[in-house]
Amino acid sequence: MDKDIYIKNRQASFKYELLEKFEAGIVLSGSEVKSIRHGKVSINEAYCYLSKDELFIKSMHIAIYENAGFASHEPIQDRKLLLHRNELRKIEKKLKDESITLIPRALYFNKNGYAKLEIALARGKKLFDKRQDIKQRELKREIDRGLK
């Protein structure tokens, strides 16, 4: 595939207040990489969790690759994320704080061809925060229309 793959979780910035971002590697099989390169992946319902000092992503859907043959994969399964130990400790420390979660923001391939997942520590927004964001977005849109 010639085009750059960049799958984004568009609802993340609307539903959550993003506090800190990390770039994590992801453990994938060959057929999973092929499906991602074709853009057949969804991270909208996915979330990350810590288990025994390891980070995993749950509910990320990667479609089955048609030409995989017998070496196919499960579309929805837990996949391990790769981070440095000090980053994992930092995340673990922040997650102990109440009302903070770890969400995936984007999935892409870096310049070396490795699949990377951008994750963020986030706090859920209240309804009035969402309304405020909508007001600011509409105000910005009106100002842009007035200038053009």
C-alpha positions in Angstrom: 0.0 0.0 0.0 1.4 3.4 -1.0 -0.6 5.7 1.3 0.2 6.3 4.9 -2.0 4.4 7.4 -3.3 6.6 10.3 -6.4 5.2 12.0 -7.7 7.8 14.6 -10.1 7.5 17.5 -12.1 10.7 16.7 -14.4 10.4 19.8 -11.5 10.3 22.2 -10.9 14.1 22.3 -14.7 14.8 22.6 -15.4 12.3 25.4 -12.2 12.7 27.4 -9.8 15.4 28.6 -6.4 14.1 27.4 -3.7 14.5 30.0 -0.6 12.8 28.7 0.3 10.9 25.5 2.6 7.8 25.0 3.7 5.9 21.9 3.5 2.1 22.3 4.6 -0.7 20.1 2.0 -3.5 19.6 2.5 -7.2 19.3 0.9 -8.5 16.1 0.8 -11.5 13.9 1.5 -11.3 10.1 -2.2 -11.4 9.0 -3.0 -8.7 11.5 -0.3 -6.4 10.0 -1.7 -7.0 6.5 -5.2 -6.1 7.7 -4.0 -2.9 9.3 -2.1 -2.0 6.2 -5.4 -2.3 4.3 -7.0 0.0 6.9 -9.4 -2.7 8.2 -9.1 -1.9 11.9 -11.3 -0.1 14.5 -10.1 1.4 17.8 -13.2 3.3 18.7 -14.5 0.9 21.4 -11.0 -0.2 22.6 -9.4 0.6 25.9 -6.1 -0.3 27.6 -5.5 -2.0 31.0 -2.5 -3.1 33.1 -2.1 -6.7 34.2 1.0 -7.9 36.1 3.2 -5.0 35.0 2.2 -5.5 31.3 0.0 -3.3 29.2 -2.8 -4.7 27.0 -5.4 -3.3 24.6 -8.9 -4.8 24.7 -11.7 -4.7 22.1 -9.6 -3.5 19.2 -11.1 -5.0 16.1 -8.8 -6.1 13.3 -10.6 -7.7 10.4 -9.6 -11.1 9.2 -7.2 -11.0 6.2 -8.7 -12.7 3.2 -5.5 -14.3 1.9 -4.2 -15.5 5.3 -5.1 -19.2 4.7 -4.8 -21.3 7.8 -2.7 -18.8 9.7 -5.5 -16.4 10.4 -6.2 -14.5 13.7 -9.1 -13.7 16.0 -10.6 -10.3 15.0 -11.2 -9.2 18.7 -8.6 -10.3 21.2 -6.3 -8.7 23.8 -3.1 -7.6 22.3 0.1 -6.7 24.3 1.5 -3.2 24.1 5.2 -2.5 24.4 6.5 0.4 26.5 9.6 1.1 28.5 9.5 0.0 32.1 9.7 3.6 33.4 6.7 4.6 31.2 4.7 1.6 32.6 5.5 2.7 36.1 4.4 6.2 35.4 1.1 5.0 33.9 0.5 2.6 36.7 1.0 5.4 39.3 -1.4 7.7 37.4 -4.1 5.0 37.0 -4.2 4.5 40.8 -5.6 8.0 40.9 -9.4 7.8 40.6 -11.3 8.8 37.4 -8.3 8.4 35.1 -8.3 5.9 32.2 -6.0 4.9 29.4 -7.4 5.1 25.9 -6.0 4.6 22.4 -5.9 7.7 20.2 -4.4 6.6 16.9 -2.8 3.6 15.2 -0.2 4.1 12.5 3.1 2.8 11.0 6.3 4.7 11.9 9.0 5.5 9.3 10.7 2.1 10.1 7.5 0.2 9.2 6.5 -0.7 12.8 2.9 -0.5 13.9 2.6 2.0 16.7 -0.4 2.9 19.0 -0.7 6.3 20.4 -2.3 6.0 23.9 -3.3 8.8 26.3 -4.1 9.1 30.0 -7.5 10.7 30.0 -10.2 11.9 32.4 -13.9 11.7 31.3 -15.6 15.0 30.5 -18.8 16.1 32.1 -21.8 17.2 30.0 -21.1 20.9 30.5 -17.5 20.4 29.3 -18.7 18.9 26.1 -21.2 21.7 25.6 -18.4 24.2 26.1 -16.3 22.5 23.5 -19.2 22.6 21.0 -19.6 26.3 21.7 -16.0 27.0 21.1 -15.9 25.0 17.9 -18.9 26.8 16.5 -17.5 30.2 17.5 -14.2 29.4 15.8 -16.2 28.2 12.7 -18.1 31.5 12.6 -14.9 33.6 12.9 -13.3 31.6 10.1 -16.3 32.2 7.9 -16.2 35.9 8.6 -12.6 36.2 7.5 -13.0 34.4 4.2 
